[in-house]
C-alpha cells in the first residue's frame, strides 16, 4: 500500500463546475497536509495547506481534512480551464520531508 | 524576492560519468530538500538539510548518491558512476523552520525549476 494514494484520473469537469480531488494516507501520525498544483513541465506550486480537522477555504479552493478517516480532499469551485493541471497531495510529520501521492490530472473543459 | 534556483536546468551525460546538481535556496531559508520525480509520479524524497546538517538521507537510493550543504546555503547533489535508471527530474525545495501558532505547524516548501538529468 502506498503511503499517499490518489486517483490518477484524468478527472474531467466542465467549466464552472466544482472539481473534487481526493487523497488518502496511511500514516496516522501525519500532521501537515498540502495540495500542490503542477502544470505540465513545471515545478509543484503550493495551493493549500491544512493542519486541523475540518474545512479551510481560500478563494475558490477548499481543503478538507478528516484525520479519523485519514482522508484529505480539495474542492475547486467555479473551475476554469486554467485549473487544468496535476494536483499532488502531500503529507508530512513534523519538520520532515513531504511524502507525495502520484497526483490526479484535472481537465476543465471549456 | 528570488525563488529557488537550480543548475543546470538540463544535463545529459554518459553512463559511468559523475554529475553534480546545484540548488540555491530562497535567501534565509533554513531547510533544504532534494526530491526526484519520475514522469507521471509525485516527487520522491531523497535527503534534507537544516542549515549545513544533513538531517535525513534515508531516501538516497544507494551510495552513489550524496549531498552536501557546507555553508548552510547552496547545496550540491552528486551522483557518481551514473546509470540509465538515474534519469529523472531532480527537484530542490526550501523552507523556513516551522512557525507555531497554537498547535499548528507550518513549513511550506517552495520548489525550484528542477534539473532534468538524462543518462545515455
Interface residues (C-beta under 8 A of the other chain):
Chain A: X4 X8 X31 X32 X34 X42 X43 X44 X45 X46 X49 X51 X52 X88 X90 X92 X94 X95 X96 X97 X98 X99 X100 X101 X102 X103
Chain B: X31 X33 X35 X40 X41 X42 X43 X44 X45 X48 X50 X56 X59 X91 X93 X97 X98 X103 X104 X105 X106 X107 X108 X109 X110 X111 X112 X113 X114
